């Protein structure tokens, strides 16, 4: 029983709880504007960086191409994004924000900033620095392990 309690109070468990809680806050904030988090991130990229190749967004957002295709199709249907063939490779699509997308964007709250403000208001900066360092290192170790497994799996 103590082992289960220890797992529920582990750093990993709290990282997961935080992720789920902050994602729920972000989703509920965006739902009022008929957007999902991935749609918001696509708009964020197009507003702040500019036109972007769809294939690049898949890597940037770390989502499957099929998932991104559905998200982009929804944004195009809503009139928030345009999707045009690339001048060099007609199979590739360049995404751009529309005027309607810009108008929507200017009225949207920033759900990520909201989640961060609510989460860490009053937190000690030194504690946050340690938290970032620990979670960054843990993430890098897991990603390196996964990459090594992928290399082993491909090598067979």
HUCOR-V734167 format. One line per field, one symbol per residue. ss: DSSP state (A for helix, B for strand, O for the rest). phi: phi as a letter, one per 40 degrees, with the letter a starting at -180 (. if undefined). burial: 1 if it has 9 or more other C-alpha atoms within 8 Angstrom, else 0. A space follows every 50 residues. Layout:
# HUCOR-V734167
ss = ???
phi = ???
burial = ???
This chain:
# HUCOR-V734167
ss = OAAAAAAAOOAAAAAAAAAAAAAAAAAAAAAOOOOOAAAAAAAAAAAAOO OBBAAAAAAAAOOOAAAAAAAAAAAAAOOOBBBBBOOOOOOOBBBBBOAA AAAAAAAOOOAAAAAAAAAAOOOOAAAAAAAAAAAAAAAAAAAAAAAAAA AAAAAO
phi = .cccccccbcccccccdcdcccccccccccdcbfbbdccccccdccccbh dbcdcccdcccfbcccccdcccdcccccgcbbbbccccbcccbcbbcccc cccddccccccccccccccbdgccccccccddcccccccccccccccccc cccccc
burial = 00000000000011000000010011101110001110111110111001 11111011000000000100110011001111101100000111111100 11000000001001110000000000010000000000000000000000 000000
